[in-house]
Amino acid sequence: MSPLPPLYSRLLVATGGAPHSVLAVERAAQLAQHYGAAIHLVTVIPQGQGGLENVALALGAGSPDTRTAQAERQRFETHLQQTAQALRSRGLTVREHLVTALKPADAILTVAHDVQADLIVLGRRHTSAWSAALAGSVSDMVSHASPVDVLVVR
């Protein structure tokens, strides 16, 4: 009987630098080492709710809101690069995906589909069902809509 292929070969990990996503990255690193899997890191930059704000950003306007958005993008990009480098230093294969989206769950699912991920790893921000219901939970949305396994790290 020939050996079974690894259970997971492409892990998608959502990270933005918050404590819950740092835990998710660590768990994904452990799984990647165990299975010999590649890691795809995705960081979703929340897109502003206001249409004019988005137009100003797209046009490169120098308003205070635009400068704040640019600083926020730089913060997310730096976090993504530093996280990827830390994982590479552990001998892991890592690819980075920086995405801007109105709905983070949709962006995570799109990247997972594009890279053919067989496991999505997310941290859980909310500590109660009540706070998740009020604010909406990205991990809940992803886990309900994903066609592949989802690991929610607590």
ChimeraX attribute file (.defattr): number of C-alpha atoms within 10 A of each C-alpha:
attribute: neighborCount
match mode: 1-to-1
recipient: residues
	/A:1	3
	/A:2	4
	/A:3	5
	/A:4	6
	/A:5	8
	/A:6	10
	/A:7	11
	/A:8	17
	/A:9	17
	/A:10	22
	/A:11	26
	/A:12	30
	/A:13	29
	/A:14	26
	/A:15	24
	/A:16	19
	/A:17	17
	/A:18	10
	/A:19	13
	/A:20	18
	/A:21	22
	/A:22	19
	/A:23	20
	/A:24	23
	/A:25	25
	/A:26	15
	/A:27	19
	/A:28	28
	/A:29	24
	/A:30	13
	/A:31	17
	/A:32	21
	/A:33	16
	/A:34	11
	/A:35	15
	/A:36	17
	/A:37	22
	/A:38	21
	/A:39	28
	/A:40	23
	/A:41	25
	/A:42	21
	/A:43	23
	/A:44	23
	/A:45	21
	/A:46	15
	/A:47	16
	/A:48	14
	/A:49	9
	/A:50	8
	/A:51	10
	/A:52	10
	/A:53	16
	/A:54	16
	/A:55	12
	/A:56	14
	/A:57	18
	/A:58	10
	/A:59	9
	/A:60	12
	/A:61	13
	/A:62	12
	/A:63	12
	/A:64	9
	/A:65	14
	/A:66	19
	/A:67	14
	/A:68	12
	/A:69	19
	/A:70	15
	/A:71	12
	/A:72	14
	/A:73	18
	/A:74	12
	/A:75	14
	/A:76	20
	/A:77	20
	/A:78	13
	/A:79	16
	/A:80	23
	/A:81	16
	/A:82	12
	/A:83	20
	/A:84	20
	/A:85	14
	/A:86	13
	/A:87	19
	/A:88	15
	/A:89	10
	/A:90	10
	/A:91	11
	/A:92	18
	/A:93	17
	/A:94	21
	/A:95	16
	/A:96	17
	/A:97	16
	/A:98	17
	/A:99	18
	/A:100	14
	/A:101	15
	/A:102	13
	/A:103	13
	/A:104	22
	/A:105	20
	/A:106	17
	/A:107	20
	/A:108	27
	/A:109	20
	/A:110	13
	/A:111	18
	/A:112	23
	/A:113	15
	/A:114	9
	/A:115	13
	/A:116	14
	/A:117	22
	/A:118	18
	/A:119	22
	/A:120	26
	/A:121	26
	/A:122	29
	/A:123	23
	/A:124	21
	/A:125	18
	/A:126	17
	/A:127	9
	/A:128	9
	/A:129	10
	/A:130	10
	/A:131	12
	/A:132	16
	/A:133	11
	/A:134	8
	/A:135	9
	/A:136	13
	/A:137	18
	/A:138	20
	/A:139	25
	/A:140	16
	/A:141	14
	/A:142	22
	/A:143	20
	/A:144	10
	/A:145	13
	/A:146	18
	/A:147	14
	/A:148	16
	/A:149	14
	/A:150	21
	/A:151	18
	/A:152	20
	/A:153	19
	/A:154	14
